[in-house]
Amino acid sequence: MKLPQESGSDSDEELLARQATGLLRMIILLTLSLGVGLGLLVVLGNEQPQPLGWAVVFGLALLCGVSLLLLEHYPSAVARRTFTWGFTGLIVLQCLLVNGIRSPIAALLPVVVMLSAWSGRQRETLALGLFALSALGLMAGLDGIFWPQQQPRSALNFWASYAFCIITGSVIASRIAHTLQGHYSRQKQLGEQLADQVREMQQAREKFSTFFFMNPVPVSITSLSTGRYVEVNPAWEKIGGWTGEELRGRNSLDLGIWVTPEEREEWIAEFSAAGRMSNRLTRFRLRDGLIRYFLASSEVINYEGERCVFAAFIDITEQREAEARLRELNVKLEEHVAERTRSLAEANQSLARSLETLQQTQDELVHAETMASLGSMVAGISHELNTPIGNALTVSTALQDQVRDFSERIRREPITKQALFDFLGDQHTGADLVAQSLLRAAELVTSFKQVAVDQASERRRGFDLAGAMGDILSTLRPMFKHKPIELRVDLAPGIAMDSYPGPLGQVISNLTQNAILHGLDGADHGTVSIETRAVGTERLEIVVSDNGRGIAAEHLPRIFDPFFTTRLGRGGSGLGLSITHRLVTTILGGSISVRSTEGEGASFRLELPRIAPQREEVADDA
């Protein structure tokens, strides 16, 4: 059996390309650092002004920068051609501006051509070499005409030129030697990997042989091109009735193993389309003439250098017979049970429809109440966001005006350092104000987003009670603006919960809105208090109270009934406290009670477990 060769490391071409790219990047950086550094040293070291020297230094820096950008964003060949031709042009230009062919910098031309030969194509290298030779020949021919008087050069100038040539050539030669050594090591490593693969293939062959002949499941190997049997295991010989010697060189048509020709055609079509088969129900007629059922699985393998089909067959004949008997018994049982339950099913259908309608109506009402609460929250948050966003907009507009005025001033007149510092100070101050305003807006949005996501779903998660209550209260504070109502909060720290923050937030929101709309409606002043405290190690208590008009004694027994409201026709749905009671007692697994004296306010007390009872998660409707 031939195993597929594992994909190894990158090819030699890819490795060479990466090495060439790395070498080019190193040469560009080396040229940038040495060329600019030594060029500045020479230019600044001369007593006479060197405008041409400055131009060459600037051109070299520009060329290196452009080449690095091209190397990062385009194929390396573009950067290589740009650098080699540009660098060659700068060398020729420097020679033309100084001493022609006698300029020491001309010694760099062979180095550039060598770099092109290492990383470029032969045609490009030939063109670059011809250009360099032509330029040198031209300068040699015009040596006595354009440079009759050799310009004196300082020792520093000669030293910088030779140093640049020596360092650049040494680095390139060292890099080439390192690369050749790497190629040798890679070839050695590939040889070792090939030897390991040969050993692994031999071990795999031995394992396959053991698996094939010792397998209790009947398996066979047939030629993919001819369909003739190549090998079968003892389990196949036992169940089929033929020996391996009788089977080798024959196909299924010779044996008459297919029950019908159509089944054979279906097998071939399905296998040809997918290239493999898994647990396909198949019938075979064996040597004794009996028809047995198999679950057949097959796929293409390489065996002894030939593409073959490896197939395994699980005999399920007895299983199918047992299943048939079981189905017959089940049919009789189902008929008996159906007769007994038909009347009960008919009676239950009517009840189920009524219950479904009631449940759907209740869910729609709860969802509508939740969305209404979120809508009110959105309105409050929107109003709250106006202030920080408006401040940020005002400051940013002023900053834009300052930048525009300062730009005009720069174009009109020179700017002093103090004026620049003043401008930057104003910009920093304005930026801080914008950042503070936007940070406040972000905090409001984050609080609203967390509460909105929690209230629009009934997802369970772990959270800190004080933190969750803080997020909830951030969305409720806009309700108290422009109203003579004070919100007092006393949240005990360090109470960790594993519960449903969404339903908890809706409960707190409903109780707070109930206090504002019912208890303190029309009051000159009032207070809503929210307190949390731990009760032992497993439970906690939340109290929401107000000092408003209170609840009449005759209304207290019905306060949690659905649709009970004292504001009928004035916006009250009668569902707020009913939904609150359902959320507390079912989802949160706690209890809720109310105490009130008419004219002295009302107090709602919630006692909840820190770990809510397990329940089926409800899908998010939002």
C-alpha positions as CSV (number, residue, x, y, z in Angstrom):
1,M,0.0,0.0,0.0
2,K,1.4,3.4,-1.0
3,L,0.7,6.2,1.4
4,P,0.3,9.8,0.2
5,Q,3.4,11.8,0.7
6,E,3.0,14.5,3.4
7,S,3.4,18.0,2.3
8,G,6.8,19.1,3.7
9,S,8.2,22.6,4.2
10,D,8.2,25.3,1.6
11,S,9.8,24.6,-1.9
12,D,13.3,25.7,-2.8
13,E,11.8,28.4,-5.0
14,E,9.8,29.8,-2.2
15,L,12.7,29.7,0.2
16,L,15.0,31.4,-2.3
17,A,12.4,34.1,-2.9
18,R,12.1,34.8,0.8
19,Q,15.9,34.9,1.2
20,A,16.1,37.3,-1.8
21,T,13.5,39.5,-0.3
22,G,15.2,39.5,3.1
23,L,18.6,40.2,1.5
24,L,17.1,43.1,-0.5
25,R,15.5,44.6,2.6
26,M,18.8,44.3,4.5
27,I,20.7,45.9,1.6
28,I,18.2,48.8,1.4
29,L,18.4,49.5,5.1
30,L,22.2,49.1,5.1
31,T,22.4,51.5,2.1
32,L,20.0,54.0,3.8
33,S,22.0,54.0,7.1
34,L,25.5,53.9,5.7
35,G,24.9,56.0,2.6
36,V,23.0,58.8,4.4
37,G,25.3,58.6,7.5
38,L,28.6,58.7,5.5
39,G,27.2,61.2,3.0
40,L,26.2,63.6,5.8
41,L,29.7,63.0,7.4
42,V,31.4,63.9,4.1
43,V,29.1,66.9,3.3
44,L,29.4,68.4,6.8
45,G,33.1,67.6,6.9
46,N,33.9,69.8,3.9
47,E,34.5,73.5,4.5
48,Q,33.0,74.5,1.1
49,P,29.2,74.3,0.7
50,Q,28.1,71.0,-1.0
51,P,24.7,71.5,-2.6
52,L,25.2,68.6,-5.0
53,G,26.2,66.4,-2.0
54,W,23.1,67.3,-0.2
55,A,21.1,66.5,-3.3
56,V,22.7,63.0,-3.6
57,V,22.1,62.3,0.1
58,F,18.5,63.3,-0.2
59,G,18.0,61.3,-3.4
60,L,19.5,58.2,-1.7
61,A,17.2,58.5,1.3
62,L,14.2,59.0,-1.0
63,L,15.1,56.0,-3.1
64,C,15.5,53.7,-0.1
65,G,12.2,54.9,1.4
66,V,10.3,54.3,-1.9
67,S,12.0,50.9,-2.3
68,L,10.9,49.8,1.2
69,L,7.3,50.9,0.6
70,L,7.2,49.0,-2.7
71,L,8.7,45.9,-0.9
72,E,5.9,46.0,1.7
73,H,3.0,46.5,-0.7
74,Y,4.0,45.1,-4.1
75,P,5.9,42.1,-5.4
76,S,9.6,42.1,-4.5
77,A,10.6,42.3,-8.1
78,V,9.2,45.8,-8.4
79,A,11.1,47.0,-5.3
80,R,14.3,45.2,-6.5
81,R,14.2,46.9,-10.0
82,T,13.4,50.3,-8.5
83,F,16.3,50.0,-6.0
84,T,19.0,48.6,-8.3
85,W,18.3,50.9,-11.2
86,G,17.8,53.9,-9.0
87,F,21.0,53.2,-7.0
88,T,22.9,52.6,-10.2
89,G,21.7,55.9,-11.5
90,L,22.7,57.7,-8.3
91,I,26.2,56.2,-8.5
92,V,26.6,57.3,-12.1
93,L,25.2,60.7,-11.2
94,Q,27.7,61.1,-8.3
95,C,30.6,60.1,-10.6
96,L,29.5,62.6,-13.3
97,L,29.3,65.3,-10.7
98,V,32.7,64.6,-9.1
99,N,35.6,63.0,-10.9
100,G,34.0,60.7,-13.5
101,I,35.4,57.2,-13.7
102,R,38.1,58.2,-11.1
103,S,35.4,58.6,-8.4
104,P,35.8,55.9,-5.7
105,I,32.0,55.5,-5.5
106,A,32.2,53.8,-9.0
107,A,33.5,50.7,-7.2
108,L,29.9,50.1,-6.0
109,L,28.6,49.4,-9.6
110,P,29.9,45.8,-9.5
111,V,28.3,45.3,-6.1
112,V,24.9,46.5,-7.5
113,V,25.2,44.2,-10.5
114,M,26.0,41.3,-8.2
115,L,23.0,42.0,-6.1
116,S,20.8,42.1,-9.3
117,A,22.3,38.7,-10.4
118,W,21.6,37.2,-7.0
119,S,17.9,38.2,-6.7
120,G,16.8,39.2,-10.3
121,R,16.5,37.6,-13.7
122,Q,19.3,37.1,-16.2
123,R,17.9,39.6,-18.7
124,E,17.6,42.3,-16.0
125,T,21.1,41.7,-14.8
126,L,22.5,41.8,-18.4
127,A,20.7,45.1,-19.0
128,L,22.0,46.6,-15.7
129,G,25.5,45.4,-16.5
130,L,25.5,46.9,-20.0
131,F,24.2,50.2,-18.6
132,A,26.9,50.3,-15.9
133,L,29.6,49.4,-18.5
134,S,28.3,52.0,-20.9
135,A,28.3,54.7,-18.3
136,L,31.8,53.8,-17.2
137,G,33.0,53.7,-20.8
138,L,31.4,57.0,-21.5
139,M,33.1,58.6,-18.4
140,A,36.4,57.0,-19.5
141,G,36.1,58.4,-23.0
142,L,35.3,61.9,-21.7
143,D,37.8,61.8,-18.9
144,G,40.1,64.4,-20.4
145,I,37.3,66.6,-21.7
146,F,34.9,67.1,-18.8
147,W,37.3,66.5,-16.0
148,P,40.6,68.0,-17.2
149,Q,41.3,69.3,-13.7
150,Q,40.6,66.7,-11.1
151,Q,38.7,68.2,-8.3
152,P,40.5,67.8,-5.0
153,R,38.9,65.3,-2.7
154,S,39.4,65.1,1.1
155,A,40.7,62.0,2.8
156,L,37.4,61.7,4.6
157,N,35.6,61.6,1.3
158,F,37.8,58.8,0.0
159,W,37.5,56.9,3.3
160,A,33.7,57.2,3.3
161,S,33.4,55.9,-0.3
162,Y,35.8,52.9,0.3
163,A,34.1,52.2,3.7
164,F,30.7,52.0,2.0
165,C,31.9,49.7,-0.7
166,I,33.8,47.4,1.7
167,I,30.9,47.1,4.2
168,T,28.2,46.6,1.5
169,G,30.3,44.0,-0.4
170,S,31.2,42.2,2.8
171,V,27.6,42.0,3.9
172,I,26.4,40.7,0.5
173,A,29.2,38.1,0.3
174,S,28.5,37.0,3.9
175,R,24.8,36.7,3.1
176,I,25.4,34.6,0.0
177,A,27.7,32.3,2.0
178,H,25.1,31.9,4.7
179,T,22.4,31.2,2.1
180,L,24.6,28.5,0.4
181,Q,25.2,26.9,3.8
182,G,21.5,27.0,4.5
183,H,20.8,25.2,1.2
184,Y,23.3,22.5,2.1
185,S,21.6,22.1,5.5
186,R,18.2,22.0,3.9
187,Q,19.3,19.3,1.5
188,K,20.7,17.3,4.3
189,Q,17.5,17.7,6.3
190,L,15.4,16.7,3.3
191,G,17.5,13.5,3.0
192,E,16.9,12.7,6.6
193,Q,13.1,13.4,6.2
194,L,13.0,11.2,3.1
195,A,14.6,8.3,5.1
196,D,12.1,8.8,7.9
197,Q,9.3,8.8,5.4
198,V,10.5,5.5,4.0
199,R,10.6,4.0,7.4
200,E,7.2,5.3,8.2
201,M,5.8,3.9,5.0
202,Q,7.3,0.5,5.8
203,Q,5.7,0.6,9.2
204,A,2.4,1.7,7.8
205,R,2.5,-1.2,5.3
206,E,3.1,-3.6,8.1
207,K,0.2,-2.1,10.1
208,F,-2.1,-2.2,7.1
209,S,-1.3,-5.9,6.5
210,T,-2.0,-6.7,10.1
211,F,-5.2,-4.7,10.1
212,F,-6.3,-6.3,6.8
213,F,-5.8,-10.0,7.6
214,M,-6.7,-9.9,11.3
215,N,-9.8,-7.7,10.8
216,P,-13.0,-9.6,11.9
217,V,-15.0,-7.6,9.4
218,P,-15.0,-8.9,5.8
219,V,-12.8,-6.5,3.6
220,S,-11.6,-6.7,0.0
221,I,-9.3,-4.9,-2.4
222,T,-10.3,-4.6,-6.0
223,S,-8.7,-2.9,-9.0
224,L,-10.3,0.4,-9.7
225,S,-9.7,0.1,-13.5
226,T,-10.8,-3.5,-14.0
227,G,-12.9,-4.3,-11.0
228,R,-10.9,-7.6,-10.4
229,Y,-10.2,-8.8,-6.9
230,V,-6.7,-8.2,-5.8
231,E,-6.9,-9.4,-2.1
232,V,-9.6,-10.5,0.4
233,N,-9.2,-11.3,4.1
234,P,-10.1,-14.5,5.9
235,A,-13.4,-13.0,7.2
236,W,-14.5,-12.3,3.6
237,E,-13.5,-15.9,2.5
238,K,-15.6,-17.3,5.4
239,I,-18.8,-15.4,4.8
240,G,-18.5,-15.4,0.9
241,G,-17.6,-19.0,0.5
242,W,-14.8,-18.4,-2.0
243,T,-11.1,-18.6,-1.2
244,G,-8.6,-15.9,-2.0
245,E,-7.0,-18.0,-4.7
246,E,-10.4,-18.5,-6.4
247,L,-11.2,-14.8,-6.3
248,R,-7.9,-13.2,-7.5
249,G,-8.2,-12.1,-11.1
250,R,-12.0,-12.4,-11.2
251,N,-14.6,-9.6,-10.8
252,S,-18.1,-9.5,-9.3
253,L,-19.8,-10.3,-12.6
254,D,-17.8,-13.5,-12.9
255,L,-18.9,-14.5,-9.4
256,G,-22.6,-13.5,-9.9
257,I,-22.5,-11.7,-6.5
258,W,-25.0,-9.0,-7.5
259,V,-28.6,-9.8,-7.0
260,T,-29.7,-7.6,-9.9
261,P,-27.7,-5.7,-12.6
262,E,-29.4,-2.4,-11.5
263,E,-28.0,-2.6,-8.0
264,R,-24.5,-2.9,-9.5
265,E,-25.0,0.1,-11.7
266,E,-26.3,2.2,-8.8
267,W,-23.3,1.2,-6.8
268,I,-20.9,2.2,-9.5
269,A,-22.7,5.5,-10.2
270,E,-22.7,6.5,-6.5
271,F,-19.1,5.5,-6.0
272,S,-17.9,7.3,-9.1
273,A,-19.7,10.5,-8.2
274,A,-18.4,10.7,-4.6
275,G,-15.1,8.9,-4.8
276,R,-16.0,7.0,-1.6
277,M,-19.0,5.3,0.1
278,S,-20.0,5.0,3.8
279,N,-22.5,2.5,5.3
280,R,-24.4,1.9,2.1
281,L,-27.1,-0.8,2.3
282,T,-26.1,-3.5,-0.2
283,R,-27.4,-7.0,-1.1
284,F,-25.0,-9.8,-2.2
285,R,-25.7,-13.4,-3.4
286,L,-23.1,-15.6,-1.8
287,R,-21.6,-18.9,-3.0
288,D,-24.3,-20.9,-1.2
289,G,-27.0,-19.0,-3.1
290,L,-28.3,-17.1,0.0
291,I,-28.9,-13.4,-0.2
292,R,-27.4,-11.4,2.7
293,Y,-27.5,-7.7,3.6
294,F,-24.4,-5.6,4.3
295,L,-23.5,-2.1,5.2
296,A,-20.7,-1.4,2.7
297,S,-18.0,1.3,3.1
298,S,-15.3,1.9,0.5
299,E,-12.7,4.4,-0.7
300,V,-9.9,4.6,-3.2
301,I,-6.3,3.7,-2.0
302,N,-2.9,3.1,-3.6
303,Y,-2.0,-0.6,-3.2
304,E,1.2,-2.0,-4.7
305,G,1.4,1.0,-7.1
306,E,-2.1,0.6,-8.4
307,R,-5.2,2.5,-7.6
308,C,-7.6,0.1,-5.9
309,V,-10.9,0.2,-4.0
310,F,-10.7,-0.8,-0.4
311,A,-14.2,-2.0,0.8
312,A,-15.4,-3.3,4.2
313,F,-18.7,-5.1,4.7
314,I,-20.7,-5.4,7.9
315,D,-23.2,-8.3,7.8
316,I,-26.6,-7.0,9.2
317,T,-28.8,-9.8,7.9
318,E,-29.8,-11.1,11.4
319,Q,-30.2,-7.5,12.6
320,R,-32.6,-6.7,9.8
321,E,-34.6,-9.8,10.5
322,A,-34.8,-8.9,14.2
323,E,-35.8,-5.3,13.3
324,A,-38.5,-6.7,11.0
325,R,-40.0,-8.8,13.8
326,L,-39.8,-5.8,16.1
327,R,-41.5,-3.5,13.6
328,E,-44.3,-6.1,13.3
329,L,-44.8,-6.1,17.1
330,N,-44.6,-2.3,17.2
331,V,-47.3,-2.0,14.6
332,K,-49.6,-4.2,16.6
333,L,-48.8,-2.4,19.8
334,E,-49.3,1.0,18.1
335,E,-52.7,0.0,16.8
336,H,-53.7,-1.1,20.2
337,V,-52.4,2.0,21.9
338,A,-53.9,4.3,19.2
339,E,-57.3,2.8,19.7
340,R,-57.0,3.4,23.5
341,T,-55.7,7.0,23.2
342,R,-57.7,8.3,20.3
343,S,-60.6,9.5,22.4
344,L,-58.2,11.0,25.0
345,A,-56.3,12.8,22.2
346,E,-59.5,14.3,20.8
347,A,-60.4,15.6,24.2
348,N,-57.0,17.0,24.8
349,Q,-56.8,18.9,21.5
350,S,-59.4,21.4,22.5
351,L,-57.8,22.0,25.8
352,A,-54.3,22.3,24.2
353,R,-55.6,24.9,21.7
354,S,-57.1,26.9,24.5
355,L,-54.0,26.7,26.6
356,E,-51.8,27.6,23.6
357,T,-53.9,30.6,22.8
358,L,-53.8,31.7,26.5
359,Q,-50.0,31.2,26.7
360,Q,-49.4,33.1,23.4
361,T,-51.5,36.0,24.6
362,Q,-49.7,36.1,27.8
363,D,-46.3,36.0,26.1
364,E,-47.3,38.8,23.7
365,L,-48.4,41.0,26.6
366,V,-45.2,40.3,28.5
367,H,-43.1,41.1,25.4
368,A,-45.1,44.2,24.8
369,E,-44.6,45.4,28.4
370,T,-40.8,44.7,28.1
371,M,-40.5,46.5,24.8
372,A,-42.5,49.5,26.3
373,S,-40.1,49.6,29.2
374,L,-37.1,49.5,26.8
375,G,-38.8,52.3,24.8
376,S,-39.1,54.5,27.8
377,M,-35.5,53.7,28.7
378,V,-34.3,54.7,25.2
379,A,-36.1,58.0,25.4
380,G,-34.5,58.8,28.7
381,I,-31.0,57.7,27.6
382,S,-31.4,59.8,24.4
383,H,-32.1,62.9,26.4
384,E,-29.2,62.1,28.8
385,L,-26.8,61.7,25.8
386,N,-27.7,65.2,24.4
387,T,-25.5,67.0,27.0
388,P,-22.1,65.2,26.5
389,I,-22.5,64.9,22.8
390,G,-23.5,68.5,22.4
391,N,-20.5,69.6,24.5
392,A,-18.2,67.4,22.4
393,L,-19.7,68.9,19.2
394,T,-19.3,72.5,20.4
395,V,-15.6,72.0,21.5
396,S,-14.7,70.1,18.3
397,T,-16.2,72.9,16.2
398,A,-14.1,75.4,18.1
399,L,-11.0,73.3,17.6
400,Q,-11.7,73.2,13.9
401,D,-12.0,77.0,13.8
402,Q,-8.7,77.4,15.7
403,V,-6.9,75.0,13.3
404,R,-8.2,76.9,10.3
405,D,-7.3,80.3,11.8
406,F,-3.8,79.0,12.7
407,S,-3.3,77.6,9.2
408,E,-4.1,81.0,7.7
409,R,-1.8,82.7,10.1
410,I,1.0,80.3,9.2
411,R,0.6,81.2,5.5
412,R,0.6,84.9,6.2
413,E,3.5,85.3,8.7
414,P,6.2,83.4,10.6
415,I,5.0,81.7,13.8
416,T,6.9,82.0,17.0
417,K,7.5,79.1,19.3
418,Q,5.3,80.6,22.0
419,A,2.4,81.0,19.6
420,L,2.8,77.3,18.6
421,F,2.9,76.3,22.3
422,D,-0.2,78.3,22.9
423,F,-2.0,76.7,20.0
424,L,-1.0,73.2,21.1
425,G,-2.2,74.0,24.6
426,D,-5.6,75.1,23.4
427,Q,-5.8,71.9,21.2
428,H,-4.9,69.7,24.2
429,T,-7.4,71.4,26.4
430,G,-10.1,71.1,23.8
431,A,-9.2,67.4,23.1
432,D,-9.5,66.6,26.8
433,L,-13.0,68.2,26.9
434,V,-14.1,66.2,23.9
435,A,-12.7,63.0,25.4
436,Q,-14.4,63.6,28.7
437,S,-17.7,64.3,27.0
438,L,-17.5,61.3,24.7
439,L,-16.4,59.1,27.6
440,R,-19.5,60.1,29.5
441,A,-21.6,59.3,26.4
442,A,-19.9,55.9,26.0
443,E,-20.6,55.1,29.7
444,L,-24.2,55.8,29.2
445,V,-24.4,53.8,26.0
446,T,-22.5,50.9,27.6
447,S,-24.9,50.8,30.6
448,F,-28.0,51.0,28.3
449,K,-26.6,48.3,26.0
450,Q,-26.0,45.9,28.8
451,V,-29.4,46.5,30.4
452,A,-31.2,46.5,27.1
453,V,-29.6,43.2,26.1
454,D,-30.5,41.7,29.5
455,Q,-34.0,42.9,29.5
456,A,-34.7,41.9,25.9
457,S,-33.7,38.3,26.8
458,E,-33.8,35.9,29.7
459,R,-30.2,34.7,29.6
460,R,-28.6,33.4,32.7
461,R,-25.1,34.6,33.7
462,G,-23.0,35.4,36.7
463,F,-22.8,39.1,37.8
464,D,-22.2,41.4,40.8
465,L,-25.5,42.7,42.2
466,A,-24.2,46.2,42.9
467,G,-22.8,46.5,39.4
468,A,-25.9,45.2,37.7
469,M,-28.1,47.5,39.8
470,G,-25.8,50.4,38.9
471,D,-26.3,49.8,35.2
472,I,-30.1,49.5,35.7
473,L,-30.3,52.7,37.7
474,S,-28.2,54.5,35.1
475,T,-31.1,53.9,32.7
476,L,-33.7,54.9,35.2
477,R,-32.3,58.2,36.4
478,P,-33.7,60.1,33.4
479,M,-37.2,59.4,34.8
480,F,-36.4,61.6,37.8
481,K,-35.3,64.6,35.8
482,H,-37.6,67.6,35.8
483,K,-39.6,65.9,38.6
484,P,-39.5,66.8,42.4
485,I,-38.5,63.2,43.2
486,E,-35.3,62.1,44.8
487,L,-33.7,58.7,44.2
488,R,-31.9,57.2,47.2
489,V,-29.7,54.1,46.7
490,D,-28.0,51.9,49.3
491,L,-26.4,48.9,47.5
492,A,-24.5,46.4,49.6
493,P,-21.2,45.5,47.9
494,G,-19.8,42.0,47.2
495,I,-23.1,40.1,46.5
496,A,-22.3,37.7,43.6
497,M,-25.3,36.2,41.8
498,D,-25.8,33.5,39.2
499,S,-29.2,34.5,37.9
500,Y,-31.1,36.4,35.2
501,P,-30.1,40.1,35.1
502,G,-32.7,40.8,32.4
503,P,-35.8,39.8,34.5
504,L,-34.2,41.4,37.6
505,G,-33.8,44.7,35.7
506,Q,-37.4,44.6,34.5
507,V,-38.6,44.0,38.1
508,I,-36.6,47.0,39.4
509,S,-37.8,49.1,36.5
510,N,-41.4,48.1,37.0
511,L,-41.3,48.8,40.7
512,T,-39.6,52.2,40.2
513,Q,-42.1,53.3,37.5
514,N,-44.9,52.1,39.7
515,A,-43.6,54.3,42.5
516,I,-43.3,57.4,40.2
517,L,-46.6,56.9,38.3
518,H,-48.8,55.7,41.1
519,G,-47.3,56.6,44.5
520,L,-45.8,60.0,43.7
521,D,-47.9,61.2,40.8
522,G,-48.7,64.9,41.3
523,A,-46.7,65.2,44.5
524,D,-44.8,68.4,45.3
525,H,-41.8,66.3,46.4
526,G,-41.1,62.7,47.2
527,T,-38.4,60.0,47.6
528,V,-37.9,56.6,46.0
529,S,-35.5,54.4,47.9
530,I,-33.8,51.2,46.6
531,E,-31.8,49.1,49.1
532,T,-30.0,45.7,48.8
533,R,-28.6,43.6,51.6
534,A,-27.4,40.0,52.1
535,V,-29.5,37.5,53.9
536,G,-27.1,34.8,55.1
537,T,-24.8,33.3,52.5
538,E,-27.4,32.0,50.0
539,R,-30.1,34.7,49.7
540,L,-30.5,38.5,49.4
541,E,-33.1,41.1,49.9
542,I,-34.1,44.1,47.7
543,V,-36.5,46.8,49.0
544,V,-38.1,49.4,46.7
545,S,-40.1,51.9,48.7
546,D,-41.6,55.4,48.3
547,N,-43.2,58.0,50.6
548,G,-46.1,58.7,48.3
549,R,-49.9,58.2,48.7
550,G,-49.7,54.5,49.4
551,I,-52.1,51.7,48.5
552,A,-55.6,51.4,49.8
553,A,-56.2,48.4,52.0
554,E,-58.9,46.9,49.8
555,H,-56.5,46.9,46.8
556,L,-53.6,45.1,48.5
557,P,-55.0,41.5,48.0
558,R,-55.4,42.2,44.3
559,I,-52.2,44.2,43.7
560,F,-50.5,41.4,41.7
561,D,-53.5,40.3,39.7
562,P,-53.3,40.6,35.9
563,F,-55.0,43.7,34.5
564,F,-55.7,45.2,38.0
565,T,-55.0,48.9,37.9
566,T,-56.2,52.1,39.5
567,R,-55.4,54.1,36.4
568,L,-57.8,52.5,34.0
569,G,-58.2,54.8,31.0
570,R,-55.1,56.9,32.0
571,G,-52.3,54.7,30.5
572,G,-52.2,51.9,33.1
573,S,-52.3,48.4,31.6
574,G,-52.5,46.5,34.9
575,L,-49.7,44.2,33.9
576,G,-46.6,45.8,35.5
577,L,-46.9,44.3,39.0
578,S,-48.4,41.1,37.6
579,I,-45.3,40.6,35.3
580,T,-43.1,41.6,38.3
581,H,-44.7,38.9,40.5
582,R,-44.3,36.2,37.7
583,L,-40.7,37.1,37.1
584,V,-39.8,37.1,40.8
585,T,-41.5,33.8,41.7
586,T,-40.8,31.8,38.5
587,I,-37.6,32.9,36.8
588,L,-35.7,34.4,39.7
589,G,-37.0,31.8,42.2
590,G,-37.9,34.2,45.0
591,S,-40.8,35.9,46.6
592,I,-42.3,39.4,46.7
593,S,-44.4,41.1,49.3
594,V,-45.9,44.6,49.8
595,R,-46.6,46.7,52.8
596,S,-48.4,50.0,52.6
597,T,-50.5,52.4,54.7
598,E,-52.6,54.8,52.7
599,G,-51.0,58.2,52.8
600,E,-47.6,56.9,54.0
601,G,-46.2,55.3,50.9
602,A,-45.5,51.7,49.9
603,S,-42.7,49.2,50.3
604,F,-42.0,46.2,48.0
605,R,-39.7,43.6,49.5
606,L,-38.0,41.0,47.3
607,E,-36.2,37.9,48.7
608,L,-34.2,36.1,46.1
609,P,-31.7,33.3,46.0
610,R,-28.2,34.2,44.9
611,I,-28.2,31.2,42.6
612,A,-31.4,31.1,40.6
613,P,-33.1,27.7,40.1
614,Q,-32.4,25.9,36.8
615,R,-34.9,26.4,34.0
616,E,-35.0,26.0,30.2
617,E,-33.4,29.0,28.5
618,V,-35.8,31.2,26.6
619,A,-34.7,32.3,23.1
620,D,-34.0,35.9,22.6
621,D,-37.0,37.6,21.0
622,A,-35.3,40.9,20.4
